Amino acid sequence: MNKSLISIQDFSKEEILHVLETAKEFEQNRTQHILEGKVIACIFFEPSTRTRLSFETAVNRLGAKVIGFSDASNTSVSKGETLKDTIKMVSNYVDMIIMRHPLEGSSRYASEVSSVPVVNAGDGANQHPSQTLLDLYSIMQTQGRLDHLKINMVGDLKYGRTTHSLLQAMSHFEPEFVFTSPDELKMPVEYKDFLDDKGIRYTETNSLEEHLDDCDILYMTRVQQERFTDPMEYEKVKDVYRLEASMLGNVRKNMKILHPLPRVNEIDQDVDDTPYAYYFKQAENGLYVRMAIISYLLGYR
Amino acid sequence: MENVNKELKVSALENGTVLDHIPAENVYKALDILNLKGIENPITIGINLNSKLYGRKGIIKIADRFFEDDELNRLALIAPHATVNIIRNFQVVEKRKLSMPDRIEGIARCMNPKCITNHQPVMTRFKVIEENGEISLLCHYCEKRSDIKSLF
């Protein structure tokens, strides 16, 4: 049976730690042609820059070849081909499929019809597990550990899939959470229930200043216009938080600011030059983590 | 005298299955869930019958048809207190209680409009979640919860 990565919950704590350790190895030596002769499909049914380029770079740096498309409009999908048929066909050609699709659950379904492992590179607003693993890697690299950290998540905690997946993944490591959001975009009840069941502490606030100085990780997110059905609701909350360098005077020395990118106005450019900014390095880490995911699922690490 | 005859006719099941204590409003759904629409066996349906325990109940009697536990347990989603009587040679030979299924396939629709199952020919699969006496369905694909109204 092939092992796919569709949802962060598909990986045990041990598997997560194994992938993170492997990523360290790739960070030290980022060209390792261990997958020479393999062919990997990157099929992106909706546009993406960062995720697609970093997956394709990861495949190349592992010595495998990439085929695929970055836009479904000039493929058979536009002729009405079902996802099942596309996946059946592609999986007969390649050793692994990396896919992004706008419909939620599409990657899980693809993994059930595919004869090779599938990596979910984002299925609508549902899951994006390689993002979660690179967030964990960034936390581990900046703090030297994953256990017993205080994580302040800021912004759109209602629709933001990255915060939900990170919360689930961090639950293995006895964290404490702060949820900073406007009332309209609070962390959904099912995730708070999940934390209650696990006995993990959290506090909620709508003030960005309130828990700036007592957290180890400040996880900022963008309020995503595309998730809103009501434009009025978006206008009310779009610029609700803006982090500036002047606000960072009393933060913990080890504190790092993470952001899944792209950012809009929530982090001022003057923060980039502070020692707390980590988001560009975080994006770079995506490369090593994706190399680790691919080589693990194909049985090479 | 007329009433007695009617009663006799309804009860006269030689072999088959009697599903009793179905909430009156869910009888049609029960027929769907058990795939009874379109089959050729004689079926007797009662709706809005008096029940000492539940007020108004429904009852379904299917001649010459016996069910697997998996099939019957789906009924627990809409009729958790239903009882099942297996009839052979006019006698009740077995009474069964339903137990809530852990998972269901193909009998509910996901309420998330962006779920793959609402756009492509994919059979729906759900995990059944019971919380504070309420039942909801967790989609195997999009990982969103639907409530029980999403049953066909």
Interface residues (C-beta under 8 A of the other chain):
Chain A: S7 T82 L83 K84 H101 P102 L103 E104 G105 S106 R108 Y109 D123 G124 A125 N126 Q127 E190
Chain B: C110 N112 K114 C115 I116 T117 H119 Q120 P121 V122 C139 H140 Y141 C142 E143 K144 R145
